[in-house]
Amino acid sequence: MVWFMSVNQLHIYKFLCCILQELLVMACVATVNS
């Protein structure tokens, strides 16, 4: 159960990192376009 929880947390962190990267890319594109 503890192992499953740690894997689940890793999955969530990976998901959050992906979202942050998307936001950074969008911010860069917006800066370049303006």
C-alpha positions in Angstrom: 0.0 0.0 0.0 2.8 2.4 0.9 4.6 1.5 -2.4 1.4 2.2 -4.3 1.1 5.6 -2.6 4.7 6.6 -3.5 4.1 5.6 -7.1 0.8 7.6 -7.2 2.6 10.6 -5.8 5.3 10.3 -8.5 2.6 10.2 -11.1 1.1 13.4 -9.7 4.4 15.2 -9.7 5.1 14.1 -13.3 1.6 15.5 -14.2 2.3 18.8 -12.4 5.7 19.1 -14.2 4.0 18.7 -17.5 1.5 21.4 -16.7 4.2 23.8 -15.6 6.2 23.1 -18.8 3.0 23.8 -20.9 2.5 27.1 -19.0 6.1 28.1 -19.6 5.9 27.4 -23.3 2.7 29.4 -23.6 4.2 32.3 -21.7 7.3 32.2 -24.0 5.1 32.2 -27.1 2.9 35.0 -25.8 6.1 37.1 -25.1 7.5 36.4 -28.5 4.2 37.2 -30.3 3.6 40.6 -28.5 
